[in-house]
Amino acid sequence: MSYVIDRRLNGKNKSTVNRQRFLRRYREHIKKAVEEAVSRRSITDMEHGEQISIPGRDIDEPILHHGRGGKQTIIHPGNKEFTSGERIPRPQGGGGGKGAGKASNSGEGMDDFVFQITQEEFLDFMFEDLELPNLVKRHLNGAETFKTVRAGISSEGNPSRINIIRTLRSAHARRIALSGSSRAKLREAKLELERLKLQEPDNIGDIRAIEEEILKLRARIERVPFLDTFDVKYNLLTKQPNPSSKAVMFCLMDVSGSMTQATKDVAKRFFILLYLFLKRNYDKIEVVFIRHHTSAKEVDEEEFFYSRETGGTIVSSALKLMQEIMAERYPINEWNIYGAQASDGDNWNDDSPVCRDILINQIMPFMQYYTYVEITPREHQALWYEYEAVRDAFSDAFAQQQLVSAADIYPVFRELFQRRLAA
Amino acid sequence: MTPRERKGPISTGSEWTFDLIRTYDHEIARIAERYALDTYPNQIEVITAEQMMDAYASVGMPLGYHHWSYGKHFLHTEKNYTRGQMGLAYEIVINSDPCIAYLMEENTMCMQALVIAHACYGHNSFFKGNYLFRTWTDASSIIDYLVFAKQYIMKCEERHGIDAVENLLDSCHALMNYGVDRYKRPYPISAEEERQRQKIREEHIQRQINDLWRTIPRGEHKSDERDAKRFPSEPQENILYFIEKHAPLLEPWQREVVRIVRKIAQYFYPQRQTQVMNEGWATFWHYTLVNDLYDEGLVTDGFMLEFLQSHSSVIFQPAFDSPYYSGINPYTLGFSMFMDIRRMCENPTEEDKRWFPDIAGTDWLSTIKFAMQSFKDESFILQYLSPKVIRDLKLFSILDDDHKDELLVSAIHDESGYRTIRELLAAQYNLGNREPNVQIWNVDRRGDRSLTLRHTQHDRKPLGESTDEVLKHLHRLWGFDVHLETASGDQVINVQHMPPRSEHAEGSEYPRLDLAFSPI
């Protein structure tokens, strides 16, 4: 009367849809949590999901139930010292019975509802602000770039990949194999017919029988199709990951007094994006953080984003330092070098031409790509116009963009990605 | 079958195989037959932990429609499980014919055998025997109906958008506990018929509704007396049913969705009323059956130790002052009571003869079967809770009156308290007491079409804090104003309005707020 069934191989993600529904419903909460996580995490730390917590009160499903108060009688187990009619002070934490009141009356408490989202979901939520198109998102999310290479012959594939020679060869072989015995009989019958015609030309009955036999055999041979579906052979292509190598990413940022924390956060998004992009294309990435006001300094990430300095701004100091580090640690034949500079556009006026010269002569020739973002709603200043000259000189490796909010980051990347995807 | 030819245990290791599961099931079935346990055929499905979490998330339905709340449930389970804060249940069993039981692949052989005895013979025979399940659910058609429900709701999502369906389901879920008929037997639900009848029903209902809300003037002599009558003439406790039949603004597909939620609530209603009995019965049988296996020498001592360890943790009852305490463990209470009935039948004491003259010394098997078949938690406790169980569990009652400063221990496990405790504990399992008594009271058919509910207060217990939210959902379903009166005796002591009215506007012209909550 019993049947034992092994269901272990059935799909295990029956709840995926419901989970997606849940994420959809609480996307505002999740987005907020993701935003907080982005500002908290290191930019090289985007490889895992995030723990999201939503206040229990927002997530409750309301039902009609009794609240505290009135006369309530509850039976409890495990009496130790109470006697009938005894009065005991009400335990702290309000009405309800002892202990049980908390758990059984009001259902779950007001604890936060905590759950994990995956890295993919995390990045999805993060990119949402940035208005990235899907192709780019996929690219960042981990769909690696592949090179398709030939890998022999297969009997399944796409019609456009048919290998005609192999196909016809196997069709030929099949025809020979399938019609072999008929053909042998045909040969014999032909010999017999000839012999009969020569030796017994009067034996009309036998000759006719053999002629019929020959016709039948011919028909049978002809019924073997010229080309059958399983003859068709295809060129097999497999995907090989693109060969990747090492890259270094320079992050340059102005930390002078005029840069606010909000500006820095936009810059951080920008750096994260660049980092993720490089991560997908290169095996090994190093990140160098250089911050500057009037003088430049190589720092760690924490200090880069969160320490404050005051004073003027001399951008060329950072460029000089970058150039030195490049020369010293990152030989051009081993490293792909990327640069990303964020600033609010302020610079000491006489310094801007210097910057232009350093870039054109000492940095840009070795760069894969250099991006400059100016995070300000204001008018451009001298630095921007000097950089325009750089852009003209290296139009395929230099991008500059003015950002007002995070949503403006993408256009810079569009150029970068188009270039990468075309390559 | 005759006693086994093979001497020695069925298995010695803790690894299970499909053959071993079949052998154990076979042996347990043989012993269960000795006790004449009447069961549906069993369908034992072995699943992984992930699949178990999926099964959890759909709250025991083998397949359910999509809704975010199941996703929430799933995330919650997943988090607790992956962090090791919670073990998954060893089994889930579904009241269907054949009776589906899920076994987790992580279980040891001993656990699998325990689960087979517990679910496939304990719960299964309860589902088939208990009067509530026999009257209120139709095991053979539930799977079909769930398939119908899932497909119907999916179709609605395609046609009307996910949000519209989700909002509607949210509202229905809020009132799900008020979507059951407590006294009359519902029609058995069958997917085939359901599909066929659904179209006809749609048109029919819509026509009725239109009739109810007819605005064409009638002859004057009639209208006066008709208006004086309340509608509905009797208070209605099945709120969702009332909504389905009479809500003025719902589209036909929305009525069908309300109906689906209502039907599913009805399906689960017996389970909510028989938790103690159901678990107690299943625990009693896994205990009895596995012990018989042991007596026949079919399982090893090691198996038995593991079994007893799991068994005693299932029926562990922390005391009220323990940090692990979260109410009375239904497994403990049910198991102790069934064991106690057997004891009273087999070895009655003087006390038992005094308290239970009808059952002391009778045939234990027919007595517990009768108990299983004819009661629900409330009446079962009222009928069978013996002084011995009260003493063993050291039950006592606490009276918490918000007019007094102190709690009163009104009864403990002594001669004068047994009866009180038994009555109070039975009342505690009475769904009618546990859920506030809220019924449809009146519809203002000729006026603003507002719906009035009446909450009849019991022991001055107020409504919980999510009542407002529930009223919002009800308002969404009804489409016009909703009032909730709280009555103590015959006196209305409080009225809540949805949309809320401000104090000073009370009674005077107030702005209509219908549009604040769009009717879906």
Interface residues (C-beta under 8 A of the other chain):
Chain A: M1 S2 Y3 V4 I5 D6 R7 R8 N10 K12 N13 K14 S15 V17 N18 R19 Q20 R21 F22 L23 R24 R25 I59 D60 E61 P62 I63 L64 H65 H66 G67 R68 G69 G70 K71 Q72 T73 I74 I75 H76 P77 G78 N79 K80 F82 T83 S84 G85 E86 R87 I88 P89 R90 G95 G96 G97 K98 G99 A100 G101 A103 S104 S106 F113 V114 F115 Q116
Chain B: F18 I21 R22 D25 H26 A29 T39 P41 N42 Q43 I44 E45 V46 I47 T48 E50 Q51 M53 D54 A57 S58 H66 H67 W68 S69 Y70 G71 K72 F74 L75 H76 E78 K79 P98 Y102 E105 C120 I162 E166 D170 H173 A174 L175 M176 N177 Y178 Q317 P318 A319 F320 D321 S322 Y325 S326 G327 I328 T332 L393 K394 L395 F396 S397 I398 L399 D400 D401 D402 D405 E406 L407 L408 V409 S410 A411 I412 H413 D414 S416 G417 I421 L424 L425 A427 Q428 R434 E435 P436 V438 Q457 H458 D459 R460 K461 P462 L463 G464 E465 S466 T467 D468 E469 V470 H473
